[in-house]
């Protein structure tokens, strides 16, 4: 089963940008939906964005729509999350995972990585 690895997190000031990457090991993203989720301290893991690898269809949570862009790089078997105009409320550990359906439900995903920390200072 595919296992995912996230990278690209860091510390940035409000209004800044970061690009996260999600790479599959032990398999490819073909026929999967890849989703990004985040979890802030003391809060539940929440959906951020997802992309269908086959159709390139994307979907975003209302909180990030217009600021974040999810994309895929087939040559590198990688999914990116470009995050612009970051806000302190975006501070969280960001995770990627795969699903066989186009879903925003946490329980539909598998192959979770260790996550990458994003911290936005005010």
N, C-alpha and C positions, 0 to 999 in steps of 0.2 A: 504494500500500500504506500502511496506517495506520502512523503514527509516534507514539510515546508520549513524554510529557514528565512527569517526576517533580518533586515539590516537597514542602516541609514538613519537611525534615530540620533537625537542629540539635543543640545540646549540652544535655543534661539529666542530672540526678543520678539515681542508682539509685533505683528506685521511682517515678520520674516517668512522664509520658506524652507522646506525640507522635502527631500524625495526619498521615500521608503522603497525598498525592493524586497521581493518575495521569490525565492528560488525553490524549485522542486528537486528533491533528491529521492532516488529510488523509483523514479517514474517521470511521467510528463503530465502537463495540464490538459492534454487533449481530451475533449468531451467533458471537462469539468467546468464548473463555475468556481472562481476564486474570489473569496471575500476578505475584506479587511474589517476587523473589529478592534475596539479599544476598551481598556478598563482603567479607570481612575481609582485612586485609593478610596476604599470604603464604598465603592459603587459597583453595580453589576456590569458585566461585559456587554457592550452595546455595538450594534451594527453600524458600520461607517459607509462602506461601498462594496459593490461586487461587479464582476465582469464575467460574461460567458466567453470562454475561450474560443468556442466554435463560431458563435454569431457576432461576437464583439459587443453584444448588448451590455449596457452599463446601468447602474442604479445607485442612487446616493441617499443617505439620510438627509433630512431637512436641515440638520445642524451644520452640514458641510457642503451642501449643494452650492455651486458657484465659486467655491474656494478650493475644493479638492478635485483632482482628476485621476481616475484609475485607467491604466492602459496595460497593454501586454506587448512583450517582445518575443516573438516566436523563435527567432534565431538563438536567443539566450535562454529560452524557457523560463522567462521571468515576468512577473507582474509588478508594476510600479504604482505607487500612490504619490502623486505630486500634491504637496500641501502648500498652498499660498495663503497670505494674509492670516497667519496663525494667530490664535487668541489664547490667553491663559487657560480658558476652559478646554482647550484641545490637549492639555497636559494629561498624559496617560501612557500606559504600555500598549503598544499597537501589535496586533497579531494578525497573521493571515492563515487561511485554512481553505480547504477544498470541499466542494459539494457536488453531488451528481444531479442536483436540481437547482434551479435559479431561485434561491431563497434568501431571506434575511434572518432566518431563524437560526440561532446559535447551535441548537441540537442537530441541525442538518449537516453540519460541517465536521470534517475530520482532518487529521494530519497537522494538528496545531504545532507551531514552533514555540520557541521560548519567549518570543516577543522582543520588541525593541522600544526603549524608553524615549519618549518625546516630552521635553519640558519647555514650556513657553513662559518666559518671564515678562512681567508687565513693566 
